[in-house]
C-alpha cells in the first residue's frame, strides 16, 4: 500500500466521522404516503394535511389527483389504499427535513390518536418531542 494514499484515506475517513450532517434548506415539494381510512374524502385528507401546496383559498383537488392516477373520482376514494399527498418540506431545527402539520386538538385526543390520523407519517414519541401537551 502506498503510504501517502493510506494516510489520505485515513484522514478522509476521520473527517467523515467528525462532520455532522445538518439540514440547511427545505424543498418545494415532498410526497407523503397517506393510508386512506374508511370514510376519508379528498376534502378531509387535504384539511388534515393542511398543506400550502394544496390550499390557498380552496382545496386544489387537481394537485392531489395529479399524483394519484388510481383515483378516478375525487368524491369517492377506496379505503385501505395509499395515496400521495404533496407538501413542502422544511428544515426542522437544523436537524432534518420535515413539515409541521397543524392539527386542532379535540376532547379525547391523545398522541396515539393524532399519530394514527397521520397514517404513520409521524410517531407518538415524535409528537411528544415537538409538543408540550400532556399525554392525554
ZAMARGU-4260 file (C-alpha; in steps of 0.2 Angstrom, whole numbers, plus 5000, padded with zeros to 4 digits):
<rodrens>
0) 5000/5000/5000 | 5006/5017/4996 | 5009/5026/5012 | 5003/5043/5005 | 4987/5035/4999
5) 4984/5026/5016 | 4986/5042/5026 | 4975/5052/5015 | 4961/5039/5015 | 4963/5038/5034
10) 4961/5057/5036 | 4946/5057/5024 | 4938/5043/5035 | 4941/5053/5051 | 4934/5069/5043
15) 4918/5059/5038 | 4915/5053/5056 | 4919/5070/5063 | 4907/5081/5052 | 4889/5081/5057
20) 4876/5081/5044 | 4865/5096/5046 | 4849/5102/5037 | 4852/5119/5028 | 4836/5122/5017
25) 4819/5115/5014 | 4812/5109/4997 | 4797/5115/4987 | 4789/5098/4986 | 4788/5082/4995
30) 4776/5067/4994 | 4768/5060/5010 | 4761/5042/5008 | 4744/5043/5016 | 4734/5027/5021
35) 4716/5031/5017 | 4704/5026/5031 | 4685/5021/5029 | 4675/5037/5027 | 4690/5048/5021
40) 4687/5060/5007 | 4700/5071/4997 | 4692/5086/5007 | 4695/5078/5024 | 4713/5072/5019
45) 4718/5089/5012 | 4712/5098/5028 | 4721/5085/5039 | 4737/5088/5029 | 4735/5107/5029
50) 4747/5109/5015 | 4751/5126/5007 | 4753/5117/4991 | 4735/5110/4992 | 4727/5125/4999
55) 4726/5144/4996 | 4708/5149/4997 | 4701/5132/4992 | 4707/5115/4991 | 4716/5111/4974
60) 4710/5093/4971 | 4719/5093/4954 | 4736/5094/4963 | 4731/5079/4973 | 4724/5069/4958
65) 4740/5073/4948 | 4750/5062/4960 | 4736/5049/4961 | 4731/5042/4944 | 4722/5027/4953
70) 4709/5039/4959 | 4696/5042/4946 | 4683/5051/4956 | 4688/5064/4969 | 4672/5061/4978
75) 4674/5043/4981 | 4691/5035/4987 | 4693/5017/4991 | 4698/5014/5009 | 4714/5005/5014
80) 4724/5011/4999 | 4739/5023/5000 | 4739/5039/4991 | 4752/5053/4988 | 4749/5070/4996
85) 4761/5084/4991 | 4768/5096/5004 | 4783/5107/5006 | 4797/5101/5017 | 4806/5112/5029
90) 4822/5111/5038 | 4816/5107/5056 | 4828/5114/5070 | 4843/5112/5058 | 4842/5094/5060
95) 4831/5085/5047 | 4819/5089/5033 | 4801/5088/5038 | 4785/5098/5040 | 4774/5104/5054
100) 4756/5100/5051 | 4743/5110/5061 | 4731/5099/5070 | 4716/5105/5080 | 4715/5095/5096
105) 4698/5090/5102 | 4692/5082/5118 | 4698/5064/5120 | 4713/5066/5108 | 4729/5058/5113
110) 4746/5057/5105 | 4742/5040/5099 | 4726/5045/5091 | 4734/5060/5082 | 4748/5049/5076
115) 4735/5037/5069 | 4726/5051/5060 | 4743/5054/5050 | 4744/5036/5044 | 4761/5033/5051
120) 4768/5049/5044 | 4773/5053/5062 | 4775/5043/5079 | 4769/5046/5096 | 4787/5049/5103
125) 4790/5062/5089 | 4774/5071/5093 | 4778/5072/5111 | 4796/5079/5107 | 4789/5093/5097
130) 4773/5097/5108 | 4771/5102/5126 | 4754/5095/5129 | 4751/5081/5142 | 4749/5063/5135
135) 4730/5064/5137
</rodrens>
